Amino acid sequence: MLGKLKQFKDLREQGKKMQSLLKDEATTATSAGGKVAVTLDGNLQMSGCAIDTSLLVASEKSKLENAIKDAHNDALKKIQRVIATKMQESGDFKMPGFN
């Protein structure tokens, strides 16, 4: 039982360390020919969204919705790669049962 508690404590400390490493990371992705840009931070939160005014018309609603979704999904993939790289670089992030 104490071993599991220590593993939990170690995992929690490693999580805090990773949060600290990732707090300043961010990535931006664009879609619709650069007319939509989405920025995600290292906590996978959207920290920015820019939309060209040419897409802000009723007839472009579907295009805008798809562009936001596409930019978000692309930004998510990019920040996930950044996170994976940071975890590999830190070298000491170990998940109990996976190492």
Order of alpha helices (4+ residues) and beta strands (2+ residues): alpha-beta-beta-beta-alpha
